Amino acid sequence: MRNAPSRTAAANALLRASDQRWPASERVLDDPYAARFLRWPLRLLLAWWRWGGPLALPLAALAPGARHLVLARHRVIDDALLAALTDGPTEQVVLLGAGYDTRAWRFAGPLADRPVFEVDHPGTARRKSLVLDGAGAGLPPVRRRVVPVDFESDSLEDALISAGFKPGRPTFWVWEGVALYLSRPAVRDTLSTLSRLGGPGSQLACDFWFFVDRPDPVSTFHRISTAVLHLLGEPVIFALHPEDARPFLANEGWFLDEAIDAAAMVARTAGGRPRRILPSFYVARARRVRDLARPAPLAR
């Protein structure tokens, strides 16, 4: 993995910021802070888009539905996090591969002084901190902890505990836009670690990518569109089909409550604009297996 800040994290921040051009009632996602983390070329692109120009971003041009995927999956995970903060026993939140995530500030009220641990590759974490040093004025006060980690080589457990994470306490884990870039052993090890570290009532919201196994031209296009991410220096490595998600997660200590596919994401974020979402992604919501009275059944 490169030492430079993540390019896909910057692209995701651009796409989240783009929804601010719509009236509040028509937004999929309300993120007034995302634009702070854009370098000047992306700021110019955002300004051009806000004035009605087309988005000239390769990720959106070569992978139709990518923009609404980013917005919708973020919103779906937001809703799960808000429910956990409002009705659940959650005592701490961990954002794995945080990138330029702004949930710590957007959920400052519901967090009610609960700590948010932002885990990310050192290059991206470093740039985010530099941006906040220069443009952090006006952000709500929060208990945010930065945890630099390379998922392929560093100990996530040691890094979290050093930052003040409390093992065995109810934790909401967000793992968004990361697993597809990791090896299968790294994904398994991470899931197992999260289940072991979190206490009773812990939950996980994450997204996975898979091959759309239909023979039509559109599905074929989606299969090859991941080449865009390879060109950005962050190739897709790991895939997990929704039909295989339950046994895969159960083996690492998680019970799959729900796999929210593209159609469900569209339905849950319906507004005043037509949307298309990449069909090769879904959001998984899960609970720790050991919180259940019986072991999670494995899918046949």
Phi, psi and omega in degrees: 000141184291156176275346180286159176301147183296131177283326178291330175296320178293319178297320178296320178296320177299315182293323177293319180294331185297333183287349179291346181284348181265156173302151184306323182290343183252001181280142168284321186219136177252100181232089182283356186255345188300324184297339181298335188261009181270135172287168189300324178299320179286331175295319177296318179297318178297317179297317178300317181294319181296334178273007174104002179282156179288153178281118183260036181270126183306322182301321180279326183289321184265349179227079181305135183098352182295319182299311182287334173299310181302314181293314186290317181294324178296317180294317180298318178291322175306312183298320178294319179295316180299319178297320180292323179287329184274316188244349185258180181272010187308129179247342181206153182237136178236125176256109182269125186068050190298328183056228179257037177300139181242018183299327180304323181270321181294332180251026182305319180294301179299330179297327175050049176074009173287143184286147175240121180258117181260105181263128178200168176300141185306323182297315180289318179299321180295314181294322179298318179295321178296319178297317181293328176297327183260339185220036182265001181295142177090356178278143179298145177291130182218161175268079183258132179239126180269128184232093179289126182211137167261111187300335183278342187224333185267159176275110178298319181299310182298318182295318180295313182296322177298332181272358178107005178296141181253105178299148177084003179256152181302122187231140171256118181259128173248123179230090190242128175066030183236314190303325183294343180265000185253163174286159179301315178300322180293322178295314180299313182298320181294313180300317179297319179296318180297317179296320182288324184281324183283148179270186178305136181090001180290146180228159180228133171235121183213168178235149179229154177249149177212162176284125174285112191263048173248150187273002184286160183301321181297315179296321177299319179298318179295327179293324182269350184291342178295347176300334177300316180293327176297320179295332177280359178088012182227074186292148175284129183242318189251135176230145178216111181291145180305326180293338180260358187292319184297307179295324180298312180292320181299322180295339179254013172098018183232140174259122181285113175280322189198139170245110187264105184275183185301316181298318179292324177296320177298315182297322184281343181242026183299137178216215184266007184233145176292148183221152173225135182236140176308126183283354186267011178234153171210159178254130178254132172248131186216159175238158177298133180301320185289353174279348184269153180293327179232155178301149180293132178291143179271141179290144179278000000 
